[in-house]
């Protein structure tokens, strides 16, 4: 499931207990953000990723960017339920991102 977060919505509106979620804070002008956008959308449509919630938010406009300390874009935040499990700043290729999400979903250790 892919959600484009509106200003009046919060990340917490889409977090579910024991469910993995990935939140992408990006801007429309940043080149690495533009490269990540189709990967993020493609992964959200894959059958094996259907149990993961993909949330996209504009880092310049959404108030939670500040709340989560987003200072560079793109920033990816990884959640299980409402707990932040980690973050990544910068572009991530499709394969490593998919493998990381699969490990999180399966409860495997990630480093």
N, C-alpha and C positions, 0 to 999 in steps of 0.2 A: 504494500500500500504506500503510495506517494502522496504526501500532503504539502501543499504550498501554504506555509503559515502566514496568516493575516495579522496585522498589527494588534487586533483586538483578541487574538487567540494566544494561548501559551503552549509551550512545549508540553507541559504537564497535561493538557487537554487530550493528548494522544499517547501518553505513556500508560502501559498496562503492566500489572504485576507479572513478574517472571517472563516478560516479553522484551526482546532486544529491540532497541530503536537507535537509529543514527540520525543525528541532526547536522545539517550542513548550513553553516553561516557563510554566505558569499555575497559578492556584489556583481552587478551587471557589467562593470567596466574592467574587472581584474582578469588578465589573460589566463592564469591557472584556474580561476573559477569557471571560465568559459570552457576550458578543457575538461573539467570535472563534471560539469552539468550533464552531458549525454551519458557518461558512465554511471552517474548516480541514478538517472532515469532508467537506463537499461537494466541495472541490477534490481531496481524496484519492481520490474516486470517479470523477472525470472521466476519460474515455478519454485525453485529451491530456496528462494528468498521471500516467499509469500508470508512467512510468519514474522518477518522483520518489518518494523514501521520506519519508513524513510520520510524525514521531515526536512523541508527546505525553507530557509528564512533569509531575508535580506539583512545583511549585517549593518547596513547604513540606516535602515528604517525600523527594524524590530527591536523593541526595548530590552529583550532578554539577551541580546548580544553583549550588552554592557554587564548584565547580571552574571553571565558566564565568563566574563573576562576576555572576550574576543577582541584581540588587538591586531591580528593579521588574518588575512583571508586567502584561500578558504580555510575554515576551521571546521573539523568534524568532531562531534561529541558522541560518544558511545554510551548508551544507557542499558541497564537491565532494571525494569521497573522504573523507579524514580532515582536510582543510584547511578551516578556518573562513573563508568568503569574506566574511561580514559579519553584521550583526545589526540587528534593529529592536526598539525598546522601545515598547510601546503598541499600540493597536488599529490594524489595517490593513483597509480595505474589500476585498471580494472581487476586484474587477477589477484594481486596482493590484497586489495580491499575485499574482494569476495571471499578469499581464504580466511581473512581475519574475521569477517562477519560469521562465517560458517563455524569457526572455532568458538566464538562467543556464544552462538546459538546452541552448540553442542556441549557447552560447559567445559571446554578444553582450556588448559592454561595458555595464556598468550603473553608474549614478551615484547 
